[in-house]
């Protein structure tokens, strides 16, 4: 095991405020991909960062505090989506309303991210982390708390399912 270099030690022990400034917009992007709502994305990013702040003495000493907060955020986003989906179904049944479009994305993007949100949790998270945060498989694995080979499987299966749902011909998974 190699010792961390000086830069890694400094970054890991940075004050929360610096961490917040560095990570906030990226977290909002990830939350937006997972939630489909800009307002919800900002709330989710704030909530995940509040959890990190409350545990900062522990989190700042982790090897990858950024991966930890992304895991927290992605779990919150999935829970929030499920809750909103259940609430929406109940309202729709009661009132007979139709689902409103997201309105903040282009129609093609809305369709794509709606399909992502309907994937199994780990696949949706892997797809969002890869395409929104541009994370490599090893970092996706850290965020999802799984092995790199499992993260690859989540990406592969997610891409396969999306290609079928979106009827994308000739797309390699």
Buried (B, 14 or more C-beta within 10 A) or exposed (E): EEEEEEEEEEBBEBEBEEBBEEBBEBBBBBBBBBBBBBEBBBBBBBBBBEBBBEBBEEBBEBEBBBBBBBBBBBBBBBEBBEEBEEEEEEEEEEEEEEEEEBEEBEEEEBBBBBBBBBBEBBBBBBBBBBBBBEBEBEBBBBBBEBEBEBBBBBBEBBBBBBBEBEEEEEEEE
